[in-house]
Amino acid sequence: MNREISDREICVSSGLSFRETSMIPLDDAMGPVMHYPYDKVYPKAYEVTEKGTVRFHLYFPNAGRVILRTLTDTFELTGKDGHWTGEYMVGTGFVVIFPSVDGNDTLYPGFPIGFGGNRPINYIELGEDVGRAEPLRCSHGTVSMDYFNSRVTGKLERLYVYLPPDYYASWEEGCGSGAKRTGKQYPVLYLQHGHGENETAWVNQGKVNFILDQLISEKKAESMIVVMCNGMVSFEQEDEIFVGAVEKFEEFLIKEVIPYVEHKYRAFGDKPHRAMAGLSMGSMQTSVITLKNQDLFDYVGIFSGFVRDILSGYTEHVKAEYLDTYGEKAAYIFRAMGDQDIFLEEFYRDDKLLEEHHVKHERVLYSGAHEWKVWQRCVYDFAQKIFR
């Protein structure tokens, strides 16, 4: 069976494989070969039907029971000769899949693999607005992995850095050996993930690089650098592991990440050319840091979206001295949430807090829950408003 390969596959790729996983031998003894008959490889893990349902086909030759869980539902598959099948309506957008075999959670190699909930996860992407992240046939930017030793965390840290298509492509004048690279500088968006995720999430699950490629190519957004770092700053004390997502992360970002980026890359390095945004826990980190450091960022994006810190109860940033000047010192503040989000009441409570202190901002409710299809819309809209 031949089938056309398209850019659409990028939207179902995982953090481990850029293309669909389609050559997994049923028998490890098959060895390295250049020809994979269909009856010798894992079946296609899932297909979307015309009805919008998902038809699953998993291979667990020694299993007695296989179920699939999402964040909201549980589906039981039917087994025959090691093949486990079932057809269900599982929703749209970014759907996390938890396979369970004989009561044990597992990762299935035929599904895309990402990172969430502090562990690797399976997921599928379906239907509504996934096309927003489908790359156009245009120039594409670069996603770099940078490493540096952090004094704040005491560990080797990694950044994901998106560089726009023209970062390496533009020249001042002349051609050939006489050409000179421009000294063009770029604004920077510091973009944070949610709780249990890491620096890979906005690229692997959010497809932010392709969203920006599209917007930049259509001249809907300015060329910008995007920096993504791990906000789960963890450390151990006695017999417990702590997450320093507030003050430790603030110190890490301001004292180390920003100076590192502005030294290595052609960044402007001033308030009008810095933005910070984040989803869920990352939105709370954004609120804490931008409220307390109003001389650093002109643009603020709070996606699914906490002004107050509902995780640790930290309150230093919501003092009147910060809130009263927040809307005036920032050029643009954007807050958004899905209308079915489990934290919607917290969003409304933050509405009242900001109203009390007359904080000017744009506020949006999207259709959706606490999920990637909402966060993709957030960054899609936010990117068009900043650095203009």
Secondary structure, 3 states (H helix, E strand, C coil): CCCCCCHHHHHHCCCCCCCCCCCCECCHHHCCCCCCCHHHECCCCEEECCCCCEEEEEECCCCCCEEEECCCCEEECEEECCEEEEEECCCCEEEEEEEEECCEECCCCCCCEEEECCEEEEEEEECCCHHHHCCCCCCCCEEEEEEEECCCCCCEEEEEEEECCCCCCCECCCCHHHCCECCCCECEEEEECCCCCCCCHHHHCCCHHHHHHHHHHCCCCCCCEEEEECCCCEEEECCEEEECCCHHHHHHHHHHHHHHHHHHCCECCCHHHEEEEEECHHHHHHHHHHHHCCCCCCEEEEECCCCCCCCCCCCHHHCHHHHHHHHHHCCEEEEEEECCCCCHHHHHHHHHHHHHCCCCCEEEEECCCCCHHHHHHHHHHHHCCCCC
